[in-house]
Amino acid sequence: MVPLFLGQWRKVIALYIEERLFLFILVGLLFTMGIVFGTLSAQNLEQEQKNELSQYIQFFFQGMKQETTPVTDTGLARTAIFNHLKTIFFFVILGISVIGVPLILFLLFAKGYILGFTIGFILQQLMGKGFLFTVTSVFPHYVLIIPALMIAGVANIDLAGSLLKSRFGKALRPVSADLLQGLGLNGLAVLILIVSGLIEGFVSPLFIYWVAKLF
């Protein structure tokens, strides 16, 4: 029974991705472009800005070295989850509005830009240690954030398209079905992002604590 159920879900997921492959490619491309532009921006900072950010990083590591035990942060997890919820909320509102689709694409690009800038600057300043720090401090939660944002982005852009078709009488199924599907996928993205927020607050600090000892 369970293998049959899982097999059916795989088919449903595969069909959903296949029918919206262009949207997944578009969203992934924009996010990747954001990462690339963010990395390039980090490399082209003025020296004064680089010095200020470098000092911030050094202060951060000095503070971590003074800690005798890893510090998990409930506040950090709560803030991360709240920010993720705001992002999904904006995605939903922009998708329902239909005309907000370009802003969804811009937000995805911006998320990629921030990630690229962060990774690019750390790698530039810390070299090999920066790679280790990035893997342990950024990767654990971003490995969930990226697919969650892609799911939410595609779901809400697709929802906007369905609503637009319904206004012109070209919908292939009731709008309520598209709304339920969109809300369900947004709910899935929220669950994934909640897990990523918990990782950011309670798991990543453990890795950061041990890596900071190397600096």
Number of C-alpha atoms within 10 A of each C-alpha: 6 7 8 9 9 11 12 12 12 12 11 12 11 13 12 11 15 12 10 15 14 12 18 18 13 15 23 21 15 21 26 19 18 24 24 17 20 25 24 16 16 22 16 12 12 10 9 9 12 16 13 10 15 16 12 12 15 12 12 12 18 14 11 21 17 9 11 8 11 16 16 18 16 14 10 16 21 16 14 20 22 14 14 22 18 12 17 22 15 17 27 25 15 19 28 21 15 19 12 19 23 13 14 25 19 16 20 25 23 19 20 25 25 17 20 24 21 17 21 24 23 22 20 14 16 15 13 12 16 19 16 17 23 19 16 20 20 17 14 17 22 18 11 18 22 18 15 23 26 20 19 27 28 28 27 31 25 20 25 25 17 23 23 17 14 15 10 8 9 11 15 9 10 11 16 10 11 19 18 12 16 24 17 14 19 25 15 15 25 22 15 19 27 22 16 25 27 20 20 26 23 18 21 24 20 18 17 21 21 16 20 16 13 11 14
